[in-house]
Amino acid sequence: MEETLNTNENGNYDNRVLAAVVRQCKDVPDKPILEFLLQRAKDGKRWCCWYDGFENSIGQAMPENTPEKIRIQKMAKLIKRGLVSGCGCGCRGDYEITQKGIDWLSLQ
């Protein structure tokens, strides 16, 4: 899979895996999500949601064709692993990177 790391015309992050068919959470890489959350934290913009169309949408760090159900499941798995804090029930999420997530990124 090929990854891109840039911003789009709105200044939002555009980390998307190209030419991927997303059918399972394992098809969505962890690193771009955690990088997105870390950059948001550094910019003073703390929490993120899973909805499309918002500057704080975690969907910007996932493959372009990732279904909403997979987005929510992926974030729930990252929460369970302790890399992200927030809610994985399907509400707005309020996702933030944890110290464990920052440490994980530093090992990559």
C-alpha positions in Angstrom: 0.0 0.0 0.0 1.1 3.5 -0.8 0.6 6.3 1.8 0.4 10.0 1.3 1.1 12.7 3.9 0.0 16.2 3.0 -2.7 18.7 3.6 -5.6 19.3 1.3 -7.0 22.7 0.0 -8.8 23.3 3.3 -5.6 22.8 5.3 -6.9 19.5 6.7 -4.6 16.5 7.0 -4.9 14.1 4.1 -3.2 10.9 5.3 -4.8 8.2 3.2 -3.8 4.8 2.1 -4.3 4.6 -1.7 -5.7 1.7 -3.6 -6.8 -0.2 -0.5 -10.0 -2.2 0.0 -11.1 -1.8 3.6 -13.1 -4.7 4.8 -11.6 -5.2 8.3 -9.9 -3.2 11.0 -6.6 -4.8 10.2 -6.7 -3.1 6.8 -6.5 0.3 8.5 -2.9 1.1 9.6 -2.4 2.4 13.2 0.5 4.8 12.5 -1.3 7.5 10.4 -4.1 7.6 12.9 -1.7 8.1 15.8 0.3 10.7 13.9 -2.9 12.6 13.1 -3.9 12.6 16.7 -0.5 13.7 17.9 -0.4 16.5 15.4 -3.8 17.7 16.5 -2.6 17.7 20.1 0.5 19.7 19.2 -1.7 22.2 17.4 -3.7 22.6 20.6 -6.8 20.9 19.0 -7.4 18.0 21.4 -10.2 15.7 20.5 -11.3 14.1 17.2 -14.5 12.5 15.9 -15.1 9.8 13.3 -17.6 11.8 11.2 -16.7 12.9 7.7 -16.6 16.6 6.7 -15.0 18.0 9.9 -11.4 19.2 10.3 -11.1 17.0 13.4 -12.3 13.8 11.6 -10.1 10.8 12.2 -11.3 9.6 8.8 -8.7 11.8 7.3 -6.0 9.5 8.6 -7.8 6.3 7.3 -8.0 4.9 3.8 -10.4 6.9 1.7 -13.0 4.1 1.4 -13.2 3.2 5.1 -16.8 2.5 6.1 -18.1 4.3 9.2 -18.5 1.0 11.0 -14.9 0.1 10.5 -13.7 3.6 11.7 -15.6 3.1 14.9 -14.3 -0.4 15.4 -10.7 0.6 14.7 -10.8 3.4 17.2 -12.4 1.1 19.8 -9.5 -1.3 19.2 -6.9 1.5 19.7 -8.7 2.5 22.9 -8.6 -1.1 24.1 -4.9 -1.2 23.5 -4.4 2.0 25.4 -3.0 4.0 22.5 -6.0 6.3 22.3 -8.5 7.6 24.8 -12.1 8.3 24.0 -15.3 6.4 23.5 -15.7 3.5 21.0 -19.5 3.2 21.3 -20.3 5.1 18.2 -21.0 8.5 19.7 -18.7 11.3 18.5 -15.7 9.7 20.1 -13.6 12.5 21.6 -10.5 10.6 20.5 -7.1 11.8 21.9 -3.7 10.2 21.7 -2.4 8.8 25.1 1.2 8.8 26.4 1.3 5.1 25.5 0.3 6.0 21.9 3.1 8.7 21.8 5.6 6.1 23.1 4.4 3.6 20.4 5.0 6.1 17.7 8.5 6.9 18.9 9.3 3.2 18.4 8.1 3.1 14.8 
